Amino acid sequence: MTTAVLAIAFISVILAIIWARRNQSQARELRDKLLTSKETSRQQAELLENYRSRDRQLIQNAGEALFVFDQEDGSLLEINRQAEDLLGYTLGEGVHLTFKVLFSREHRQLLLRMISTVVKQGEAEISGIKFRRKDGSQFLGKIKVRTGHMKNRQIIYGSFRDVTQTTNLQLELQRHNRHLTLLNEISHRVAEGHDLPHTLEIILDEVIRSLAISGGGIFLLEQRGTEMTLALHRNIPDNVVEELGRIQPGMGLAGKVAETGRPRLSTNLQKDHRRISSAVAADNWHAFLAVPFIAEEETLGVLFIFDRGKRIFNREDVRLIQAIGRQLGPLLKNAELFDELQWQHRLNFASLRELERSRSTLRDNLEQLEHHHRTLQSLNQMKSAFLSLASHELRTPLTTILSGAEFLQSEAGQILGENEKRALDVIIRGSRRLNHIVDDLLEAAKLEAKALYMAHEAFNPWPMINELLAEFRPNCETRKLRI
């Protein structure tokens, strides 16, 4: 019995030793496994931390501004350094930001609609969102977002960047394109514009439409720049038109432009002391711009535009309207020249008609002159024939009369009385005088025939005068005339 007990005890001890050793081996194996598991867990934790650190570094050092926020409550979970710098916040302040701080109400609504699109489609992109910086300034941003998971959270992550400069450049480019299109259209109108009033109407309408302003008008200078006429206007009430029609060079902004040939600009006519029209103020004009039409250094007119809103005409607007003014200057000059040419053409046409009438009258006068010339030639021939005939036909009887009278005077000198002698003297003197006249006629005939030689010689008039006095004194005494 004792032996059996001892044997059993021995066996039990042996089995206990074997079991203990087995348990020790399993414990060692478990301890080794536990150590291995801990090491693995530590390595995995280090690896995970490395991944997280790498991700944070990638996020923090990314070239774009990045953000992560909770899809459920909209809280901002993380932003990187670029986002903090772009928004103007220090490190750590960014995670406390809310939509209300970063965006206006209008743009918050746009973001909420974008988030709804992201939830449905997994991604979205929007541009033109206004971000508010810490200092209160704003910039236009472009946002790209996607949906994802982080620590059992539904998140929305993405990037944003400042596109203010790009957007402004695009807007500037669009504005330049509109301006170039407008200038091109006006150039075509100017090139095709034969009807000046209609062309100016089209150009003014194009300017108002392109710049999206309230209205405008055109003054034309007359009387060598001393008078202004409101030739065209758009969207201006009648009472304002009436006041503007009284403006002359040197009066108000438009008058100064006409006087100096330089543009004038006002950002607010309501407070501008240069404004002279009360009707303009009552019509709520604010922004105002006027430029001259210049051709060959001469101001021919003024183009003005205005806006009743809070718009301010910038430098590009001024340059555009000045360019239009430079194009309209030659148009007005050409129209003036065309009118002058038309007027000159009408004058020339009237002069041609008058010249034609003068030519017809001259032809008639020439015909009459020729007829009179022929008549004068005929009369001259008759006169020449008469002189020749008279000189020859009168000389024979005169010779007879003079010879007979001289013979009577010499032979009957003692017989005749005083009266008869006086009568005979008169006959002799008259015959001699008549003979001189016949000689003169012969000389005149020779002059007509250009057969007489003319020469200068001394002449004593007193014998002829005494002879004439002696001849005419008896008759003068009878008639009680003094000679």
C-alpha positions as CSV (number, residue, x, y, z in Angstrom):
1,M,0.0,0.0,0.0
2,T,2.7,2.3,1.0
3,T,4.7,1.4,-2.1
4,A,1.7,2.0,-4.3
5,V,1.2,5.4,-2.7
6,L,4.8,6.3,-3.1
7,A,4.7,5.1,-6.7
8,I,1.7,7.2,-7.4
9,A,3.2,10.1,-5.6
10,F,6.4,9.7,-7.5
11,I,4.5,9.5,-10.8
12,S,2.5,12.5,-9.8
13,V,5.6,14.4,-9.0
14,I,7.1,13.3,-12.3
15,L,3.9,14.4,-14.2
16,A,3.8,17.6,-12.2
17,I,7.4,18.3,-13.1
18,I,6.7,17.4,-16.8
19,W,3.6,19.6,-16.7
20,A,5.4,22.4,-15.0
21,R,8.2,22.3,-17.5
22,R,5.6,22.2,-20.3
23,N,3.8,25.2,-18.8
24,Q,7.1,27.0,-18.5
25,S,7.9,26.3,-22.1
26,Q,4.4,27.5,-23.1
27,A,4.8,30.6,-20.8
28,R,8.2,31.3,-22.4
29,E,6.6,30.9,-25.8
30,L,3.7,33.1,-24.8
31,R,6.1,35.6,-23.3
32,D,8.2,35.6,-26.5
33,K,5.0,36.0,-28.5
34,L,3.9,38.8,-26.3
35,L,7.3,40.5,-26.6
36,T,7.2,40.0,-30.3
37,S,3.6,41.3,-30.5
38,K,4.6,44.4,-28.4
39,E,7.6,45.0,-30.6
40,T,5.4,44.6,-33.7
41,S,2.8,47.0,-32.1
42,R,5.5,49.4,-31.3
43,Q,6.9,49.2,-34.8
44,Q,3.5,49.6,-36.2
45,A,2.8,52.5,-34.0
46,E,6.1,54.1,-35.0
47,L,5.3,53.4,-38.6
48,L,1.8,54.9,-38.2
49,E,3.3,57.9,-36.5
50,N,5.8,58.2,-39.3
51,Y,3.0,58.1,-41.8
52,R,1.0,60.6,-39.9
53,S,4.1,62.8,-39.5
54,R,4.8,62.4,-43.2
55,D,1.2,63.3,-44.1
56,R,1.3,66.3,-41.8
57,Q,4.5,67.4,-43.4
58,L,3.2,66.8,-46.9
59,I,0.1,68.8,-45.9
60,Q,2.0,71.6,-44.2
61,N,4.6,71.9,-46.9
62,A,2.2,71.5,-49.8
63,G,2.4,74.2,-52.5
64,E,-1.4,74.8,-52.2
65,A,-3.6,75.8,-49.3
66,L,-5.2,72.6,-48.0
67,F,-8.1,72.1,-45.6
68,V,-10.1,69.3,-43.9
69,F,-13.5,69.7,-42.2
70,D,-16.2,67.4,-40.8
71,Q,-19.0,66.6,-43.2
72,E,-21.5,66.2,-40.3
73,D,-21.1,69.4,-38.3
74,G,-19.0,71.5,-40.7
75,S,-16.2,72.1,-38.2
76,L,-12.8,72.8,-39.6
77,L,-10.5,70.0,-38.6
78,E,-7.2,71.0,-40.1
79,I,-5.6,73.5,-42.5
80,N,-1.9,73.7,-43.6
81,R,0.6,76.5,-43.3
82,Q,-0.1,77.8,-46.8
83,A,-3.8,78.2,-45.9
84,E,-2.8,80.0,-42.6
85,D,-0.5,82.3,-44.5
86,L,-3.0,83.0,-47.2
87,L,-5.8,83.8,-44.7
88,G,-3.4,85.7,-42.4
89,Y,-3.8,83.6,-39.3
90,T,-1.0,82.3,-37.1
91,L,-0.2,78.7,-36.6
92,G,-3.0,77.0,-34.5
93,E,-5.6,79.8,-35.1
94,G,-6.8,78.3,-38.3
95,V,-8.5,75.2,-36.7
96,H,-10.9,77.5,-34.8
97,L,-12.1,79.3,-37.9
98,T,-15.7,79.0,-39.1
99,F,-17.5,79.6,-42.4
100,K,-19.1,82.7,-40.9
101,V,-15.6,84.2,-40.2
102,L,-14.2,83.2,-43.6
103,F,-17.1,83.9,-46.0
104,S,-20.0,86.3,-46.4
105,R,-23.6,85.1,-46.3
106,E,-23.9,85.0,-50.1
107,H,-20.7,82.9,-50.5
108,R,-21.6,80.6,-47.6
109,Q,-24.7,79.7,-49.6
110,L,-22.5,78.9,-52.6
111,L,-20.3,76.7,-50.5
112,L,-23.2,74.8,-49.0
113,R,-24.5,74.1,-52.5
114,M,-21.0,72.9,-53.4
115,I,-20.9,70.6,-50.4
116,S,-24.2,69.1,-51.4
117,T,-22.8,68.5,-54.9
118,V,-19.7,66.8,-53.3
119,V,-21.8,64.5,-51.2
120,K,-23.7,63.4,-54.2
121,Q,-20.9,63.2,-56.8
122,G,-17.8,62.7,-54.6
123,E,-16.0,65.8,-55.9
124,A,-16.7,69.4,-56.9
125,E,-15.0,72.6,-58.0
126,I,-16.0,76.2,-57.7
127,S,-14.3,79.5,-58.5
128,G,-15.0,83.2,-57.6
129,I,-15.6,82.6,-53.9
130,K,-14.6,85.6,-51.8
131,F,-12.4,84.7,-48.8
132,R,-12.1,87.1,-45.9
133,R,-8.6,87.5,-44.4
134,K,-7.9,88.2,-40.7
135,D,-7.2,91.8,-41.5
136,G,-10.6,92.2,-43.2
137,S,-9.3,92.2,-46.8
138,Q,-10.8,89.9,-49.3
139,F,-9.5,87.8,-52.2
140,L,-11.2,85.6,-54.9
141,G,-10.5,81.9,-54.4
142,K,-10.9,78.7,-56.4
143,I,-11.8,75.6,-54.4
144,K,-11.5,71.9,-55.3
145,V,-13.0,69.4,-52.8
146,R,-13.5,65.6,-52.4
147,T,-15.1,63.3,-49.8
148,G,-13.2,60.9,-47.6
149,H,-12.8,59.1,-44.2
150,M,-10.6,59.9,-41.2
151,K,-11.0,58.1,-37.8
152,N,-14.4,56.9,-38.6
153,R,-15.4,60.4,-39.7
154,Q,-16.9,61.5,-43.0
155,I,-14.7,64.3,-44.0
156,I,-14.5,66.7,-46.9
157,Y,-11.0,67.8,-47.9
158,G,-9.5,69.8,-50.7
159,S,-7.4,72.8,-51.7
160,F,-8.0,76.5,-52.5
161,R,-5.8,79.2,-54.0
162,D,-5.9,82.9,-54.6
163,V,-7.1,83.6,-58.2
164,T,-7.7,87.4,-57.7
165,Q,-4.9,88.4,-60.0
166,T,-5.9,85.8,-62.6
167,T,-9.6,86.8,-62.4
168,N,-8.7,90.5,-62.6
169,L,-6.5,89.7,-65.7
170,Q,-9.3,87.8,-67.3
171,L,-11.7,90.6,-66.5
172,E,-9.2,93.1,-67.9
173,L,-8.7,91.0,-71.0
174,Q,-12.5,90.8,-71.4
175,R,-12.8,94.5,-71.0
176,H,-10.0,95.1,-73.5
177,N,-11.7,92.7,-75.9
178,R,-15.0,94.6,-75.5
179,H,-13.2,97.9,-76.0
180,L,-11.4,96.6,-79.1
181,T,-14.7,95.3,-80.5
182,L,-16.3,98.6,-79.8
183,L,-13.5,100.5,-81.5
184,N,-13.5,98.1,-84.4
185,E,-17.3,98.6,-84.8
186,I,-16.9,102.4,-84.6
187,S,-14.1,102.3,-87.2
188,H,-16.4,100.5,-89.6
189,R,-19.2,102.9,-88.9
190,V,-16.8,105.8,-89.4
191,A,-15.5,104.3,-92.7
192,E,-19.0,103.7,-93.9
193,G,-20.7,106.8,-92.4
194,H,-21.8,109.1,-95.2
195,D,-24.8,110.3,-93.2
196,L,-23.2,112.0,-90.3
197,P,-26.2,112.3,-87.9
198,H,-27.1,108.7,-88.3
199,T,-23.5,107.6,-87.9
200,L,-23.2,109.6,-84.6
201,E,-26.4,108.1,-83.3
202,I,-25.1,104.5,-83.9
203,I,-21.8,105.3,-82.3
204,L,-23.3,106.9,-79.2
205,D,-25.7,103.9,-78.8
206,E,-22.8,101.5,-79.1
207,V,-20.8,103.3,-76.4
208,I,-23.7,103.4,-74.0
209,R,-24.5,99.7,-74.6
210,S,-20.9,98.5,-74.4
211,L,-20.1,100.4,-71.1
212,A,-23.5,99.6,-69.6
213,I,-24.0,103.3,-68.5
214,S,-27.1,105.5,-68.1
215,G,-26.7,107.8,-71.1
216,G,-24.7,110.4,-73.0
217,G,-24.7,113.0,-75.7
218,I,-22.7,114.9,-78.3
219,F,-22.0,118.6,-78.6
220,L,-20.9,120.1,-81.9
221,L,-19.0,123.3,-82.1
222,E,-20.1,126.0,-84.6
223,Q,-19.0,129.5,-85.7
224,R,-15.3,128.7,-85.5
225,G,-15.7,127.2,-82.0
226,T,-17.6,130.1,-80.4
227,E,-20.9,128.3,-80.0
228,M,-22.0,124.8,-78.8
229,T,-25.0,122.8,-80.0
230,L,-26.4,119.7,-78.3
231,A,-26.7,117.7,-81.5
232,L,-27.5,114.3,-80.0
233,H,-28.4,112.8,-76.6
234,R,-29.6,109.6,-75.1
235,N,-31.7,108.9,-71.9
236,I,-31.7,112.6,-70.8
237,P,-35.0,114.2,-69.6
238,D,-36.3,117.3,-71.5
239,N,-35.6,119.7,-68.7
240,V,-31.9,118.6,-68.6
241,V,-31.7,118.8,-72.4
242,E,-33.0,122.4,-72.2
243,E,-30.3,123.4,-69.6
244,L,-27.5,121.6,-71.5
245,G,-28.6,123.4,-74.7
246,R,-27.6,126.7,-73.1
247,I,-24.0,125.7,-72.4
248,Q,-21.3,127.5,-74.3
249,P,-17.5,127.1,-74.5
250,G,-15.9,127.6,-71.1
251,M,-19.1,126.8,-69.1
252,G,-19.1,123.7,-66.9
253,L,-17.2,120.5,-67.6
254,A,-18.3,120.1,-71.2
255,G,-17.7,123.7,-72.0
256,K,-14.1,123.5,-70.5
257,V,-13.5,120.5,-72.8
258,A,-14.6,122.5,-75.8
259,E,-12.4,125.4,-74.8
260,T,-9.2,123.6,-73.9
261,G,-9.5,120.4,-76.0
262,R,-8.7,118.3,-72.9
263,P,-11.0,115.6,-71.2
264,R,-12.8,116.3,-68.0
265,L,-13.8,113.6,-65.4
266,S,-16.0,113.7,-62.3
267,T,-16.6,110.8,-59.9
268,N,-19.6,112.5,-58.3
269,L,-21.4,115.4,-60.0
270,Q,-23.6,115.8,-56.9
271,K,-20.6,117.2,-55.0
272,D,-18.6,118.7,-57.9
273,H,-18.3,122.5,-57.7
274,R,-17.6,122.6,-61.5
275,R,-21.2,121.5,-62.2
276,I,-23.4,124.4,-63.4
277,S,-26.6,122.6,-64.1
278,S,-29.1,122.1,-61.3
279,A,-31.2,119.8,-63.5
280,V,-28.3,117.4,-63.8
281,A,-28.1,117.1,-60.0
282,A,-31.9,116.6,-59.8
283,D,-31.6,113.8,-62.4
284,N,-29.1,112.1,-60.0
285,W,-26.0,112.1,-62.3
286,H,-22.9,110.8,-60.5
287,A,-20.1,109.6,-62.7
288,F,-19.3,111.9,-65.7
289,L,-16.8,111.9,-68.5
290,A,-16.4,114.3,-71.4
291,V,-13.7,114.1,-74.2
292,P,-13.1,116.3,-77.3
293,F,-13.3,115.5,-81.0
294,I,-10.1,116.8,-82.4
295,A,-8.9,116.9,-86.0
296,E,-5.8,118.8,-87.2
297,E,-5.4,120.3,-83.7
298,E,-8.9,121.8,-83.9
299,T,-11.7,120.9,-81.4
300,L,-14.8,120.1,-83.4
301,G,-17.1,118.7,-80.7
302,V,-17.5,117.0,-77.3
303,L,-18.7,113.5,-76.4
304,F,-19.9,113.0,-72.9
305,I,-21.3,110.0,-71.0
306,F,-22.7,109.7,-67.5
307,D,-24.1,107.2,-65.0
308,R,-26.7,107.6,-62.3
309,G,-25.2,104.8,-60.2
310,K,-22.0,104.6,-58.1
311,R,-19.8,103.7,-61.0
312,I,-16.4,105.3,-61.4
313,F,-14.9,105.7,-64.8
314,N,-11.3,104.3,-64.6
315,R,-8.3,105.1,-66.7
316,E,-9.2,102.4,-69.3
317,D,-12.6,103.9,-69.8
318,V,-11.0,107.4,-70.3
319,R,-8.6,106.0,-72.9
320,L,-11.4,104.2,-74.7
321,I,-13.6,107.3,-74.9
322,Q,-10.6,109.4,-76.0
323,A,-9.8,106.9,-78.7
324,I,-13.4,107.2,-79.9
325,G,-13.1,110.9,-79.8
326,R,-9.9,110.7,-82.0
327,Q,-11.8,108.7,-84.5
328,L,-14.8,111.0,-84.5
329,G,-12.7,114.1,-85.0
330,P,-11.7,113.2,-88.6
331,L,-15.2,112.1,-89.3
332,L,-16.6,115.5,-88.4
333,K,-13.8,117.2,-90.3
334,N,-14.5,115.1,-93.4
335,A,-18.2,115.8,-93.0
336,E,-17.4,119.6,-92.9
337,L,-15.2,119.2,-96.0
338,F,-17.9,117.2,-97.7
339,D,-20.5,119.9,-97.0
340,E,-18.0,122.6,-98.2
341,L,-17.4,120.6,-101.4
342,Q,-21.1,120.2,-102.0
343,W,-21.6,123.9,-101.4
344,Q,-18.7,124.6,-103.7
345,H,-20.1,122.2,-106.3
346,R,-23.4,124.0,-106.2
347,L,-21.6,127.3,-106.6
348,N,-19.5,126.0,-109.4
349,F,-22.6,124.5,-111.1
350,A,-24.4,127.9,-110.7
351,S,-21.3,129.6,-112.0
352,L,-21.2,127.3,-115.0
353,R,-24.8,128.0,-115.8
354,E,-24.1,131.8,-115.5
355,L,-21.0,131.3,-117.6
356,E,-23.1,129.5,-120.2
357,R,-25.5,132.3,-120.2
358,S,-22.6,134.8,-120.5
359,R,-21.2,132.8,-123.3
360,S,-24.6,132.9,-125.1
361,T,-24.9,136.6,-124.4
362,L,-21.3,137.1,-125.6
363,R,-22.1,135.2,-128.8
364,D,-25.0,137.4,-129.4
365,N,-23.0,140.5,-128.7
366,L,-20.2,139.3,-131.0
367,E,-22.7,138.7,-133.7
368,Q,-24.2,142.2,-133.2
369,L,-20.7,143.6,-133.0
370,E,-19.8,141.9,-136.3
371,H,-22.9,143.2,-137.8
372,H,-22.1,146.7,-136.6
373,H,-18.6,146.3,-137.8
374,R,-19.8,145.4,-141.2
375,T,-22.1,148.4,-141.1
376,L,-19.3,150.7,-140.0
377,Q,-17.1,149.4,-142.7
378,S,-19.8,150.1,-145.2
379,L,-20.3,153.6,-143.8
380,N,-16.6,154.1,-143.7
381,Q,-16.4,153.1,-147.4
382,M,-19.3,155.5,-148.1
383,K,-17.6,158.3,-146.2
384,S,-14.3,157.7,-148.0
385,A,-16.1,157.7,-151.3
386,F,-18.0,160.8,-150.3
387,L,-14.8,162.6,-149.2
388,S,-13.1,161.7,-152.4
389,L,-16.0,162.7,-154.5
390,A,-16.8,165.9,-152.5
391,S,-13.1,167.0,-152.6
392,H,-12.9,166.5,-156.4
393,E,-16.4,167.7,-157.2
394,L,-16.2,170.8,-155.0
395,R,-12.7,172.0,-156.1
396,T,-13.8,172.8,-159.7
397,P,-16.7,175.1,-158.8
398,L,-14.7,176.6,-156.0
399,T,-11.8,177.4,-158.3
400,T,-14.3,179.0,-160.7
401,I,-15.9,181.0,-158.0
402,L,-12.6,182.1,-156.5
403,S,-11.1,183.0,-159.9
404,G,-14.1,184.9,-160.9
405,A,-14.3,186.8,-157.6
406,E,-10.6,187.7,-157.7
407,F,-11.0,188.8,-161.4
408,L,-13.9,191.0,-160.5
409,Q,-12.0,192.5,-157.6
410,S,-9.0,193.3,-159.8
411,E,-11.0,194.7,-162.8
412,A,-13.9,196.4,-161.2
413,G,-12.2,197.9,-158.2
414,Q,-13.1,201.5,-159.3
415,I,-16.6,200.8,-160.4
416,L,-18.0,198.9,-157.4
417,G,-19.1,200.7,-154.3
418,E,-18.0,200.0,-150.7
419,N,-20.8,197.5,-150.0
420,E,-20.2,195.6,-153.3
421,K,-16.4,195.5,-152.5
422,R,-17.2,194.3,-149.0
423,A,-19.5,191.6,-150.4
424,L,-16.9,190.6,-153.0
425,D,-14.3,190.3,-150.2
426,V,-16.6,188.1,-148.2
427,I,-17.1,185.9,-151.3
428,I,-13.4,185.6,-151.9
429,R,-12.7,184.8,-148.2
430,G,-15.5,182.3,-148.1
431,S,-14.3,180.7,-151.3
432,R,-10.7,180.5,-149.9
433,R,-12.0,179.1,-146.6
434,L,-14.1,176.5,-148.5
435,N,-11.0,175.7,-150.5
436,H,-9.1,175.1,-147.3
437,I,-12.0,172.8,-146.2
438,V,-11.7,170.9,-149.4
439,D,-8.0,170.6,-148.9
440,D,-8.7,169.3,-145.4
441,L,-11.1,166.8,-146.8
442,L,-8.5,165.6,-149.2
443,E,-6.0,165.3,-146.4
444,A,-8.5,163.4,-144.3
445,A,-9.1,161.1,-147.2
446,K,-5.4,160.6,-147.5
447,L,-5.2,159.9,-143.8
448,E,-7.9,157.3,-144.1
449,A,-6.0,155.7,-147.0
450,K,-2.7,156.1,-144.9
451,A,-1.2,157.9,-147.9
452,L,-0.4,161.1,-146.1
453,Y,3.0,161.8,-144.5
454,M,2.7,163.4,-141.0
455,A,5.4,165.7,-139.6
456,H,5.8,168.3,-136.8
457,E,6.2,171.9,-137.8
458,A,5.9,175.3,-136.3
459,F,2.5,177.0,-136.5
460,N,1.4,180.6,-135.8
461,P,-2.3,180.6,-134.9
462,W,-2.7,184.4,-134.9
463,P,-3.2,184.9,-138.7
464,M,-6.0,182.3,-138.7
465,I,-7.5,183.8,-135.6
466,N,-7.5,187.3,-137.0
467,E,-9.0,186.0,-140.2
468,L,-11.8,184.3,-138.3
469,L,-12.4,187.4,-136.3
470,A,-12.6,189.5,-139.4
471,E,-14.9,187.0,-141.0
472,F,-17.4,186.7,-138.1
473,R,-17.2,190.2,-136.6
474,P,-19.8,191.8,-138.9
475,N,-22.4,189.1,-138.2
476,C,-21.6,189.3,-134.4
477,E,-22.0,193.1,-134.4
478,T,-25.4,192.7,-136.3
479,R,-26.5,190.2,-133.7
480,K,-25.1,192.1,-130.8
481,L,-22.7,189.3,-129.9
482,R,-19.2,189.8,-128.6
483,I,-16.3,187.8,-130.0
